[in-house]
Amino acid sequence: MSRFLSKKFQALEAYTPGEQPKRGEFLKLNTNENPFPPCPKAAALVAEKISDLHIYNDTACKELTAVFAKYHNIDENQVIFSNGSDEILAFCYLAFCDETVGVAFPEISYGFYKVFAALFDIAPTKIPLRGDFSISPLDYYNLGKTIVIANPNAPTGMALSLAEIELILQSNPDNIVVIDEAYAAFGCESAVSLIKKYDNLVVTGTFSKSRSMAGARLGYAISNPALIADLNKMKYSFNPYNVNALTQLLGKISVEEDDYYCTAIDAVVEARTAFVTRLNGMGFVTLPSKSNFVFTRHPDLDGETLYQELRNRKILVRHFTDPKICDFCRISIGTMADMTRVADSLEQILEV
Ligand SMILES: *Cc1c(COP(=O)(O)O)cnc(C)c1O
């Protein structure tokens, strides 16, 4: 830290992203990426677009917006795109949280929620999970704060039902509820259908996981036109050109080629089901996952050892040191072959 860093950020603890090793060095199951590449059509079309890069990109993402709005059956003024969904979450904090209204989120959840709270100088309310690691909707009734919930939650993978989310929305009519659907495509109900009914709902999402675009950075929020206008105010006050031209095109192609991505999602879900069966056969305790990762622990192995033993076998998973979850590892779901390799390795590890 230099002596010039603003005093208000000297104690800030930034987000720690999962390790990104050299390609091919590990079976990489630590950051919940999609094991399948973008659709075959994408490469040539994006390459063609490179010759337009001397021109600024479209700040309104018009072509992407048209295709995406039609896909979700919403109006074009009900969506905003961002540089990954981390950025749209930051815009939500900027627009809808301050020291007066505050922010509340589950104690065990996506690590960025508390980093944004610290960055924007808001003392967060962290709401504990139940003993079984599920979110208790009752704990969010009448909170009088902006609420941020990942559904399915990370790193647990467990989801709330739409009815449970609705009760949270109804009991907080004067506060914004942000539902972060980064993993919703892998098995939970989307809250997008509720945006017309509740004027306090913002649904965020990302192309990083279900649309194989983690490295291209495309996120979004879907909400009513007034809240989208508020978020646009943040975007146009910070970086109107936040979604580059290649990413806009790749995002549009991914929606047009939806069948390819649905097939990939189905394959991930099938690999998850088979993997969980093998895990549980070995005595692992695995939380019920609606996402493209599983959160699992074994009674005879601590999480750190499990992480290290897999790492020794060139398999990279995620371990968290927080005492409440340090017994667990979060393992992203790859292809069926990837997960067979992990399960075989775990059998080896447990036999020693
Ligand atoms: C991965 C993730 C995001 C953000 O992903 P981006 O790559 O920034 O779009 C947001 N929320 C949760 C819960 C995530 O796991």
The ligand as an ORCA input file, in Angstrom:
! r2SCAN-3c Opt
* xyz 0 1
  C     -19.800    -15.954    -10.765
  C     -20.786    -15.167     -9.958
  C     -21.136    -13.855    -10.271
  C     -20.437    -12.981    -11.242
  O     -20.041    -13.448    -12.360
  P     -19.490    -12.504    -13.505
  O     -18.444    -13.354    -14.135
  O     -18.958    -11.231    -12.903
  O     -20.656    -12.255    -14.377
  C     -22.138    -13.238     -9.564
  N     -22.749    -13.861     -8.556
  C     -22.421    -15.100     -8.182
  C     -23.146    -15.729     -7.052
  C     -21.427    -15.787     -8.864
  O     -21.055    -16.995     -8.470
*
